[in-house]
Amino acid sequence: MPWSAEEAERHTHRANTPELRELWAKIANECLARTGDEGRAIREANAVIARLARQAPRG
């Protein structure tokens, strides 16, 4: 079952903007389609969002 952007915050608190939530869902769904592994899909999406959150300018 594919994930929606609304489900992103349940899996990572760093997906705190609509853009990051959409990106999280896109990455998770693409990984799920590629591997069939839900756990891996969530981990990969979380890792990308965490990396982007660390790089984002603060202010």
C-alpha positions, -999 to +999 in steps of 0.1 A: +000+000+000+016+033-010+021+061+015+007+096+013+024+128+023+001+130+054+017+098+068+052+112+067+051+129+101+041+097+117+074+082+106+097+112+110+093+145+128+117+161+103+092+161+075+078+193+088+069+211+056+045+201+028+074+198+004+094+175+027+062+154+034+056+150-004+093+141-009+092+115+019+061+098+004+077+098-031+109+083-019+092+057+003+069+046-025+096+044-051+118+023-028+088+001-019+081-005-056+118-012-063+125-036-033+091-047-019+105-040+016+084-016+037+110-012+064+137-004+040+114+021+022+107+040+054+144+040+064+155+053+031+129+080+030+138+090+066+175+092+058+169+115+028+147+138+048+171+139+077+200+148+054+179+176+038+168+189+072+205+191+084+215+210+052+186+235+054+195+270+064+183+279+099+168+312+107 
